[in-house]
Amino acid sequence: MSFLNPEAPLRRHYTEVDGLSICSRVATPGPDALAIVLVHGLGVSGRYLVPLAKALAAQYRVFVPDMPGYGSSDRPDHVLEVPELAQFLDHWLDTVGLEQAVFLGNSFGCQVIAELALRYPHRIDRAILLGPTSDRTIRSVSQHLWRFFCDAPNERLSLSIVLAQEYLRAGMGRFIRNFQMVLDDHIETKLPHMQMPTLVVRGSRDPLVSQLWVEEVTNLLPYGQLAVLPKAGHVPNYSDPAGLARLIDPFLKASPLTLSCQKSSAPGEQRSESANSKS
């Protein structure tokens, strides 16, 4: 099946969560399809996840919420911390009628999913950590900013425009606090408690997330697997959604029981075709 479907329907859906109006982009091909929640990263809304959502929408129920304070969702009276974001997702699931779902996060979204797994493990059927931050070897503002700019050649040109618009909309104060959370929240302390099948995905050219780091992440997970997407940077959900959808599809189609028996013994061996060197 083709995963390149730019015309896949996504509708906006508004619910009230903890007194806030929350906007989600939703695709529902059928009531029995597997539900996937896409969790956005630092300082942005779910807008940059739309290409991946459309690539998955023909086969899966896809939900892309704008977290409180971002995109078309209401702003709370303070910037929500990582535990509060996890609590929000728990409450939001009830408003959209989901008891459990697959969770896919990009970048800082992976840190929120790890917190959700720690506090509300029954909510996650399985998890996909795409470019999980923050790499323990680059936990400084200067290192992150430099590597962020180094990633630009790996992404579609329009991503820079989308991100600039999103950062301006969020506001500098919210962006700075969110950035500090990325550095202060150490995902590696939570990974051993993620008792669900988890696929770690790295773009082979991602300068923000090293191969050594994703191998460490995978080793810390009780049921972790690692896959590398060739020629991709930090944001393949926007720049190569079809390739990413093909890469994760076998993981989505496998039963949780099967995945629980497939703990990778040699992280880095599971790769997309033509990925034959580490970056």
N, C-alpha and C positions, 0 to 999 in steps of 0.2 A: 504494500500500500504506500502511496505517495504521502510524504509529510510536508509537501510544499503546497499549502492551501491558503493563500492570502485572503481569500474571500470567506473563510469560515466565519460563521456568525458569532459575535460576542455581544451580549447585551449588558447594559448597566443595571445593576440591582442595588437598591438602597435598603438598609436595615438599621435599626437603632440598637446600639450596643453601649451599655453603661451610660445612657443619656446622650450619646453622640451619634450623628448620622454617618453611616459608613457606606462608602461606595465600593462595589465589587464589579468586576467584569466576569461574566459567567457564560459558559457554553455547555449545553446539556443535550447531547445527541440521543440519549435514551436514559430512562430511570435506572436501568441495571448496569450502566457503564461504571467503571471504576472512577472514583472521585479523586482529583488531584488539586491540591492547593498550592499556588505559586506565591512565594514570600519574597518581597523585594528587598533590596539592599540599602546602603547608606544614603540618606538624604533625598531619596527619590520615591515616586509612587510606583504602582504596578504597570504604568504605561510602557516601560521598556521591556516588560515581560510579555507584552501582547503578541509579538511574532512567534514566540514559543507556544503561547496559549492557542494561537490559530493552527499551529502545526499539530498540536495534540487533539484539537477539538473534534475531529472526525471520529475518534475512537473512545475518547474519555470525557467525563464531566469535568470541566476545568473551572476553577474559581481563582480569581486574582484580586484579593482585597487591597485597597489602599489603607495602610495602617493609619491610626489616628494622628492627625497633624500633617498628612501628606496627600497630595493629589486632590481628589474631590471629596475626601472625608473631612469631617469637622476636626477642629483643633482642640485638644484638651487644654486645661489651664497650666500644664507643665509638659516638658518633654518626657515621654514615657521611657522608663528604664527597661532593661532587658527582661527582668521578671514580669514587669507590667505588660510588656508586649506579648509575652507568652500567655499571661492571663487574659489579655484581650482576645487572642486567637481562640482560647478555650471558650470564652463567652460568645464570640462571633460564630463559632461552629453551631451552637444551639440555634442562633437566629436564622441560619440558612438550612437548618434541618439535617446537619451531618453529625453523626455520632463519631465517625472515624474517617480518615482520609489518608492518602499518600501526600506527603509534604515535600516540596522541592523548593530549596532556597538558593539564592545566589549571593555570594559574598557575605555581608553582614546578616542577610536572611538566614544563613546557615547557623549563625550564633543564636538567633531567635528560636530556630527549630530545635537546637540542642537544649535550650532552656525549657521549651515545651515538652520535650521528651523526658526531662528530669522531673518536671512538676506534674505533667498530665500525660503519662506514657500511653494510657488507653486511647488517646486521641489519634495516635499515629499508627497506621497500618504498616508503612515502610517509609523510609526517608531517602532523599537524594540531596547530597551536599555538593553544590556546584561552585567551585572556587572558594572553599571555606576559609574565612579569615578568623583571626589574624595570625599569619605565619609568625611563629615565635622569634624568628631571626630578624624581623623588620618591624618591631613594635616601637616605632618613633614616627612623629608627624612628617619629618623631612623625608625619611625613607619611603613612607607610603605615598606621599605626593609625587616624588620622583618616579617611582615605579608605576603610579597611576598614569602619568604622562607618557611613560615608555610604552604603555599598552595601546595608545592611540593608533599606531600603524596596524595593529592586529584587528581593529574593529571597523565596522562600516562608518563612513564619514558622518552620516547623519546622527550617529550616537552622540557625538560631542554636542550637537545642537540640542538634542533631547535632554541630556544630562544638565546642560547649562540652564535650560528652562526650568527643569525640575528643582535644581538647587536654589534658583532665584525665588521660585514659588514657595519653597519650604522656609526660606529665610536664613540669614547667616547664623543667628543664634542657635536655631534648631540644628543646622548642619554641623556647627562646631561641637555641640553637645553629643550629637550622634557619632561624630568622628571619634570623640574621646571614649565613647562606649566601645567602639571597635577595638581600641587599643587596651582598654582596661579589662574587658571581658575575656577570660582565658578559656576558650572552648575545650582545650585538652583536658580540663578537670571534669568535664561533663560527659565526654565521649564514652568512657567505660560504662556509664550508666544507661546508654542508649540500647535497650534490650529489644530492638526490632531490626529487621534487615535494613542495611543502609549502604547505598551506593555513593562513593566519593568520585566526583568527576573533575578533571583538570583539563583545561586547554593547554596543549603542548607548548604554546608560546606565552603563557600567562606569566608576566613578570612579578605579579603580586603574590602568587602562590607557587612555591617551588615544588619540584618533584619530591625532594626529601620530606617536605612538610606534609604533602598529601599521603605519602607512605606512612609517616608517623600517625597521622589522623586515622588511616585505615587500620593500622595495627592496634590502636587504642579501642577501636569499636569491637564489641563482642561478635557482631555479625556483619563485618564490613567487607566490601569489595571495592576495587579501584578500577576506573576506566579513564583513558586518556583520549581526548578528541584532537586529532591532528590539525595543525595549522590554525588553531583557535587561540584566542586570548582569554581575557578574564570574563567577557560577557557574551558567550556564544548563544545565550538565549535570545539576543538581539541580532548578532552578526552572522550566526549560522544555526538558525532554529531547526531547519530540516535535518542537518547533520546531528545535532544534539538529540532531536526526537528519535532518530534511528538508533542512536547509541543507547539510549535509556529504555527503548521499547521492550527488549527481552526481559529486563529487570521488572518492568511494570506488568508484563504478561505472566511471569512466573508466580507460582503459589508462594505465600509466605513461608510455608513449611519447607518447601524446596530450597528457598533462599537461606533459611536458617541453617541448612546443612552445607552451605557453600561458602563458609568463611574462607576468604582468600589466604592461602599459606604463603604466597609470594607476591605481595603488593606490587602493582605495576605491570603484571603480566596480562591482565585483561585490558585490551585496547581495541579501539576502532581500527578498521583496516588501514594499512599504510602507516600506522604510527609505530615506527621501529627505532626511535631514538629518544632519549630523555632530553628535556630542555631545562 
